Amino acid sequence: MPSVSELPTLPGINSALGMKYMMHKATLYEKVLRDFHARFRKQSQLIATALAAGDTEAARRYAHSTKGLAATIGATALNAAAYYLEQQLSGQGHIESALKHFDSELHTVIQGIASGFGIPDSD
């Protein structure tokens, strides 16, 4: 069974925690990480677009879905940033600073996955 030490270094991700959630199945974990990259790499832009359109509820849903999956892959700082953003969107708080922090944490995780698994930049 592949271990955590056989995984690439993934900035912003606690791979030991992620592997635990994936029942220590490295192949499954890599698939989930690659899927996370594909699905969430544009999440900050989706949230910003929703906010610009006045759709705070859609922005909150985007933050919520990121929060859940970030926890699943072991991206604890991103999970916390998504949680904070979701809270700010729910209460009309400090949305701009929360989104900036969320974007920074998301960027770290997305770039780490791309670098760790050799995913080319498709922007």
C-alpha positions in Angstrom: 0.0 0.0 0.0 1.5 3.4 -1.0 2.2 5.7 1.9 2.0 9.4 2.5 5.8 9.6 2.0 5.3 8.4 -1.6 3.0 11.4 -2.4 4.5 14.6 -3.8 4.8 17.6 -1.5 1.5 19.5 -1.7 1.7 23.0 -0.2 -1.4 23.9 1.8 -2.4 20.2 2.1 -2.0 17.9 5.1 -1.6 14.7 3.0 -1.6 12.4 6.1 -5.1 13.8 7.0 -6.3 13.5 3.4 -5.0 9.9 3.1 -6.8 9.1 6.3 -10.1 10.3 4.8 -9.4 8.2 1.7 -8.8 5.1 3.8 -5.1 5.3 3.0 -5.7 4.6 -0.7 -3.1 6.7 -2.5 -4.7 6.1 -5.9 -8.1 7.3 -4.8 -6.5 10.3 -3.0 -4.6 11.3 -6.1 -7.9 11.0 -8.2 -9.7 13.2 -5.6 -6.9 15.8 -5.6 -6.9 15.9 -9.4 -10.7 16.3 -9.4 -10.4 19.0 -6.8 -8.0 20.9 -9.1 -10.2 20.6 -12.1 -13.4 21.6 -10.3 -12.2 24.3 -8.0 -9.3 26.1 -9.8 -11.6 28.9 -10.9 -13.7 29.1 -7.7 -12.5 32.5 -6.7 -13.5 33.9 -10.1 -16.9 32.2 -9.8 -17.5 33.8 -6.4 -16.4 37.2 -7.6 -18.6 37.0 -10.7 -21.6 36.0 -8.6 -21.0 38.9 -6.2 -20.7 41.3 -9.1 -24.0 40.1 -10.3 -25.5 40.6 -6.9 -26.0 36.9 -6.3 -24.6 36.5 -2.8 -26.4 33.2 -2.3 -24.6 31.6 -5.3 -21.3 33.0 -3.9 -22.1 31.5 -0.5 -22.8 28.1 -2.1 -19.5 28.2 -3.9 -17.7 28.9 -0.7 -19.6 26.2 1.1 -18.8 23.5 -1.5 -15.1 24.5 -1.4 -15.2 24.3 2.4 -16.4 20.7 2.4 -14.1 19.4 -0.2 -11.1 21.2 1.1 -11.6 19.4 4.4 -11.8 16.1 2.6 -8.4 16.5 0.9 -6.7 17.8 4.0 -6.5 21.5 3.0 -7.2 22.8 6.5 -6.2 26.4 5.9 -8.4 26.6 2.7 -11.2 24.9 4.7 -10.9 27.6 7.3 -10.7 30.4 4.7 -13.8 29.1 2.9 -15.7 28.8 6.2 -14.8 32.4 7.1 -15.8 33.6 3.6 -19.1 31.7 3.9 -19.8 33.3 7.2 -19.1 36.8 5.9 -21.3 36.2 2.9 -24.1 35.0 5.2 -23.8 38.1 7.3 -22.7 40.7 4.8 -19.5 41.2 6.8 -15.9 41.7 5.5 -16.5 40.1 2.2 -13.6 41.7 0.2 -10.9 40.7 2.7 -12.4 37.3 3.2 -12.4 36.7 -0.5 -8.8 37.8 -0.8 -7.7 35.4 1.9 -9.8 32.6 0.4 -8.2 33.3 -3.0 -4.7 33.2 -1.6 -5.3 29.8 0.2 -7.0 28.4 -2.9 -4.1 29.5 -5.1 -1.6 27.7 -2.8 -3.6 24.4 -2.9 -4.4 24.5 -6.7 -0.8 25.4 -7.6 0.5 22.7 -5.2 -1.7 20.0 -6.8 -0.7 21.1 -10.3 3.0 21.1 -9.5 2.9 17.9 -7.5 1.1 15.9 -10.2 2.4 17.7 -13.3 -0.9 19.2 -14.3 -0.3 21.7 -17.0 -1.6 25.3 -16.6 -4.6 25.5 -18.9 -5.3 29.2 -18.4 
